Amino acid sequence: MMEIRALEKSKDKIVFMLKDSTPTFANSLRRAIVGEVPVMAIENAEIRKNSSILYDEIIAHRLGLLPLTTDIKSYNVPEKCKCEGKGCARCQLGLTLKAKGPAMVYASEIKSKDTAVKPVYPNMPIVKLLKGQQLELEATAVLGTGRQHAKWSPGLAFYKQKPEIEIGAVAEPAKVVESCPVDVFDLKDNKVVVNKENLTKCHLCGACEDVSGGKVKVNKTNDFIFTVESWGQLEPKVIVQEASKAINEKCDEFIALVKQLS
């Protein structure tokens, strides 16, 4: 039975251990996190006035890459909405921006029709306007996934296998301790011992094995240390939960398709 143990948690980052799993499932979870979790992003921009130094296309591109706080429960992915993607209040959101120079235009100046959906980082610059220059636009934000475009990716996810270290009779223990870049080893009574607090930081680089002449062995286990960093649209815990739901939905869909074969 798989088990999850929290190792580290903050507002935008979570580190947990996935015990008794497989590389296949661990990679499926990683791919689901970055590519299957829906978040809000600006998809269309109607630029009515733009006398800045940047072309309309560049302004639109910068708007699309602005992370927006996401309320998954209030919106539908367009292709799953009752309007069938034609556009309604349940699958899209309007935003406006009006600015006049001289000034630096920041993300905080974007006005949203839904207070729950707004730029995650208000101080992100969009464009600098000189005296007499203006920028006026209307934009539409929709739910999407990282599989469609990177702007809909909720964050960064990566993992590594937890090591199991065997220590034999080491001739030069001090060199083994110094060889580890993340301080996995300590020197005690002129012997190499594992620092259990830093064990999960091991990169499986093999430096200790080389220095010890094979007396120290780093073995891979079926436990995986996951790190999920959010761009701010969703909390890391919510991202993992939504990724799990996406995996379940795909499994159910696959089972239904297999049943059609019989």
N, C-alpha and C positions, 0 to 999 in steps of 0.2 A: 504494500500500500504506500502510495506517495504521501509525503508529508511536507508542509511548508513551515519554516521557522524564520521569524523576522530577526534580522541582524542589525539593521540600521534604518532609521526613519526620520525624515524631515519633510518640510513643506513641498519641496520639488524633487525629492529623491527617496527611493526605498531600495534597500538591499535585503534579500531574503535567500534562504537556502532551500532548494528543491531536493528533497531526499528520496532515495530509492527510485530514481527516474532513469530515463535513457537519453542519449544524445538526440535521438529523433524527436522525442516529445519536447525536449528543451529548445530545440531549434524551431519547432512548430510554434511554441509559445512566443519565442522572440519575434518570429515573422508576423504572428497575429498582432503583437503589440505595436509594431511599427507600420503595419499595413492594413489592419482590419478594424481598428478602433475609430469610430467616426468622431470628427471634431469640426468646429465651424471655421470657415475661411472665406475670404472675399473671392467670388468667382467672376462677377461682371462689374465693370465700372463705366459709367457714362460721364465722361469728362466734358463739362459744358464750357468752362473757361480754364485756360492754362497758358499763362504768359511767362512761366518760369523757364529756367534754362533746360529743364528736362522734358523730353518728348512725352506725349500721352502714354505711349506703351511702357515707358520706364516707370512712370507714376503708377500705372495699373499693376505692374509687376511688383513694385514695392508694397502696394496695398495688399496684394495677394499673400505676401509672405509675413504679414503682421499676425502674430498669434492672437486669437480671440478667445475669451472665456466662453466655455461651452456648457449649455444646459441640454443634455441629451434627452431628458424626459419630455421636454417641451417641443422638440422638433423631430421631424422624420427625415430619413435619407430620401432625396427626391424620387428615386425609382421605386421606393416602397410607400410613398405617400398616396392618399386617396385621389389626389389630383393627377396622378400618373406623371409627375415631373413637370407639369405645365406651370407650376408656381402658385403657391398660396401661403397664407400666414403660418401654416404648420410645417412648411419645408424651406422657407426662405425668409430672410430678414433684410430690411432696408437700412442703409446708413448714408449719412450726408457729411460733406465737408466744405466749409467756406472759409477762405483765408485771404488776407491782403497784406502785401509787403509794405515796409521792410520788416521781415520777421522770419524766424525758423518755424516751419510748420511741424508740429509734433502729433503723434498718434492720439494724444489726449483730446485733440480738437475734433476728432471724428464723433459725430452724434449718432447714437444708435436708437432705434425705435423700441428696443428691449434693453432695459438696464442690466439684465443678467448676461448680456452678450456685449462685450466691449474689449478694447485692446488690453492685453495682459500687461504690457509695458508702456505706460503712458508717455514716457520720455523718449521713445524711439523716434528719431527724425525721419520725416518723409521728404521734404524738399526745403530749400532756402529761397525765400522770395526777396527780391530787391524792391526798391521804391517804385510804386506804381504797378508791380506785378500782382497777379491774382490767380487763385486756384479755386475752382468750384466744381463739385462732382456729386453724383449719386452712385452708390455701390450696392450690390446685392451679395449677401453672405449665405452660404448653404452648407449643409453637412456633407462631408466626404471622407474618404479614407486615403491613407498613404499609398495604397496600391494604385490609386488614380493619379496622385501628384504628391510630391514631397511637402507641399504647403498644408496638406491635411494629415500629416504624420504627427501624433501627439507627443512624441519624445524619442529618447534614445534608449535602447535596450541591448544589453550584452551579458554574457555569462561565461563562466569558466568552471572546470571541474575541480571539486575539492580534492586536495592531495592527501595521500596516506604515506607518511615518511618512515622509512626504516633506517636506523643508524647502527653501523657496525663499529669495528675498531678503527678509528680514524687516527692516522699518524700525525697530522697537523691540524688539530681542531680549531685553532685560532683562524687559520686561513679559510676554513669552511664557513665559520661565522661571518667573516668579513666578505665572503663571496656573495652572500644573499643581499639583493638590493632592497628588500622589504623587511629585513630583520626578523626572519622566521626562526632563526637559531639564536641561542644564548650559550655562553661558555660557563660551565659550572664544574668546579673541581677538575679543571683541565679536560673536560669532556663536553661534547656537543649535545645539547638538549634542545627540544622543540619549544619555542615560545607559543603556547596554545592561543594566546590572545591575537597573535599575528598570523596564525596558520592559514586563515581564510584569505590572506593577502597574497599568498604564494602564486607566482606567475607560471609555475611549471617550466621555468627557463632552463633547468638542468645544470646551472653553474656549480651548484654544490656537489653534484655527481661527478663532474669533471675534476674539480679541485680535490675531492676525496679519493679519486681513483676508483670510483664505484662502490666505496664503502657506505656512502649515503645513497639511498634509492628513493626516488619520488614516484609513487604509484598513483594512477588515476582511480577514482572511485565512481560510484553511481550517484553521487551527490553533486549538485550544481549550485554555484553561487551566482545569483541573478542581481544585476543592477539595472534599475529603471529610473531614468531622469526625465521629468516632464518639462515640456516647453512652456507650461503654465496654463494650457487650455483646460486640463483636467488634473485632479490629484493623482499621484502615482498609483495609489491603491485602486482607484476607480479604473485606471487604464488597464491594470492586470485583470480586474474583474470583467471588464468589457471584452478583453482579449479571450478570456476563458469562455464567455458566452459565444463569441464568434466561432471558436473551435467546436463547441457543442453543436451549433447550428449547421456547420459544414459536415460534421459527422452524421447528423440526422438526415441531411440532404443526401449524403452518399448512401446511407442505409436504404432510404426510400428508392433511390435509383437502382440499387442492387436488387431490391425486391421486384422491380419491374422486369428483371431479366428472367425470373422464374415463371 
